[in-house]
Amino acid sequence: MKDAPSHPGALAATERERLLMLLAFATFVVFFQAYAIAPMLPQLASHFQVDVREAGLAVPAYLIPYGVATLATGLLADRLGIAKVMLSSLTLFVLLVLATAVSGSLEVLVILRAVTGIAASGIVPLALVVVAKLYPYAERGRPLGWIFGAMAGGMAVGAPLGVVISPVIGWQGVMVLVACLASVTLVLLWCAREWLSGGMKMPAMTVSSVLAGYGELLRSPRGARTYGYVLVNSMFHSGVFTWLAVYLNQRYGLSPQHIGIALLGYGVPGLLLGPLIGRAADRFGRGRLLPMGLGLSAIAVLMLFEGLPLAWFLLPVVLLSLGYDMTQPLLAGIVTDVGRNRPGQAMGLNVCTLFLGFGIGSLVFRGLIESGFSIAFGVFAAVELMLALASFFMFRNEIPKPRQQ
């Protein structure tokens, strides 16, 4: 490899695109393992001989610690540089996923999932920070589309593949597969470490300066509404998706393999259309696309509320995925501009908010299904519809300014 420039922003176009693909692959692996667990909840419950709602704790056990830990990893990246933090996180991630494969009880699995979430917190947030450093705001939609498309790809592959192959290789085998993919990712990023090593090294920070930084991000109306939407929208999507496998099992009596097929459409829109959605956001404005994405998500869940025939189930799954792809990547793009002075801290707070929402959403939906899936779907759809209507006003200024002639 030829000598890398002294900072990521100086990379040649081809090197910049190659680094983007590596970061997208790392993102894919992290989300693959995160979403492989949720559809396997019925199998985990059977393996550990517990109730499926108890097994469902394995999902927030990973997501909530992940979200909280991103606050620290974003700050560490600002201080120490991206390469050290990202490669250390990825190494720990590989070891802990392997350890998860030998869990002897649900309690041990839940604990290991929590520690794995902390370890993994320095991968995806820092990938987003690198993208913000490499690309100007006006051109950031496409590369962010690749990163979020990789997230969607991890969901699209992890969810169905996990339940399809776990009867063959066991849920432990799925974890080993994840560790192997992560090891490949680690080797590739280690070879490209010079491209990351510049990072963003900031002066030493005191507790008061860190708190002041968060206050600055959240005091601005633009920052407050963006982070607020990240939280509630992520609660919506995680709550619905986490329990879709259980819904399919209980309502239609589907086997694990058939559940995997039914969920196959989730993540495909982002995988195929992520960069195109990003380009559209750059061209037409995030304020125009966000209400559409929120509206599509609400419509998808309303279709589930109506008890759709199984033959049509793929349609709301695809719409739900498309709704995610038209919201969270666009909100992340706004965050990179709001927090351009402290990119690691801003993106750490964004991912913290995102994953806290993921974890809280799965817990809230878990509580609502005690009253039935129809109630849970109805409540979540109503909240998302209100978000969609409010977004016309809240993000009306997120429109590209006309170019001066």
Stockholm file with secondary structure:
# STOCKHOLM 1.0

chainA/1-405         MKDAPSHPGALAATERERLLMLLAFATFVVFFQAYAIAPMLPQLASHFQVDVREAGLAVPAYLIPYGVATLATGLLADRLGIAKVMLSSLTLFVLLVLATAVSGSLEVLVILRAVTGIAASGIVPLALVVVAKLYPYAERGRPLGWIFGAMAGGMAVGAPLGVVISPVIGWQGVMVLVACLASVTLVLLWCAREWLSGGMKMPAMTVSSVLAGYGELLRSPRGARTYGYVLVNSMFHSGVFTWLAVYLNQRYGLSPQHIGIALLGYGVPGLLLGPLIGRAADRFGRGRLLPMGLGLSAIAVLMLFEGLPLAWFLLPVVLLSLGYDMTQPLLAGIVTDVGRNRPGQAMGLNVCTLFLGFGIGSLVFRGLIESGFSIAFGVFAAVELMLALASFFMFRNEIPKPRQQ
#=GR chainA/1-405 SS CCCCCSSGGGCCHHHHHHHHHHHHHHHHHHHHHHHHHGGGHHHHHHHHTCCHHHHTTHHHHHHHHHHHHHHHHHHHHHHHCHHHHHHHHHHHHHHHHHHHTTCCSHHHHHHHHHHHHHHHTTTHHHHHHHHHHHSCGGGCHHHHHHHHHHHHHHHHHHHHHHHHHHHHHHHHHHHHHHHHHHHHHHHHHHHTHHHHTTCCCCCCCCHHHHHHHHHHHHHSHHHHHHHHHHHHHHHHHHHHHHTHHHHHHHHHCCCHHHHHHHTTTTTHHHHHHHHHHHHHHHHHCHHHHHHHHHHHHHHHHHHHHTTCCGGGTHHHHHHHHHHHHTTHHHHHHHHHHHTTTSHHHHHHHHHHHHHHHHHHHHHHHHHHGGGCHHHHHHHHHHHHHHHHHHHHHHTTTCSCCCCCC
#=GC SS_cons         CCCCCSSGGGCCHHHHHHHHHHHHHHHHHHHHHHHHHGGGHHHHHHHHTCCHHHHTTHHHHHHHHHHHHHHHHHHHHHHHCHHHHHHHHHHHHHHHHHHHTTCCSHHHHHHHHHHHHHHHTTTHHHHHHHHHHHSCGGGCHHHHHHHHHHHHHHHHHHHHHHHHHHHHHHHHHHHHHHHHHHHHHHHHHHHTHHHHTTCCCCCCCCHHHHHHHHHHHHHSHHHHHHHHHHHHHHHHHHHHHHTHHHHHHHHHCCCHHHHHHHTTTTTHHHHHHHHHHHHHHHHHCHHHHHHHHHHHHHHHHHHHHTTCCGGGTHHHHHHHHHHHHTTHHHHHHHHHHHTTTSHHHHHHHHHHHHHHHHHHHHHHHHHHGGGCHHHHHHHHHHHHHHHHHHHHHHTTTCSCCCCCC
//
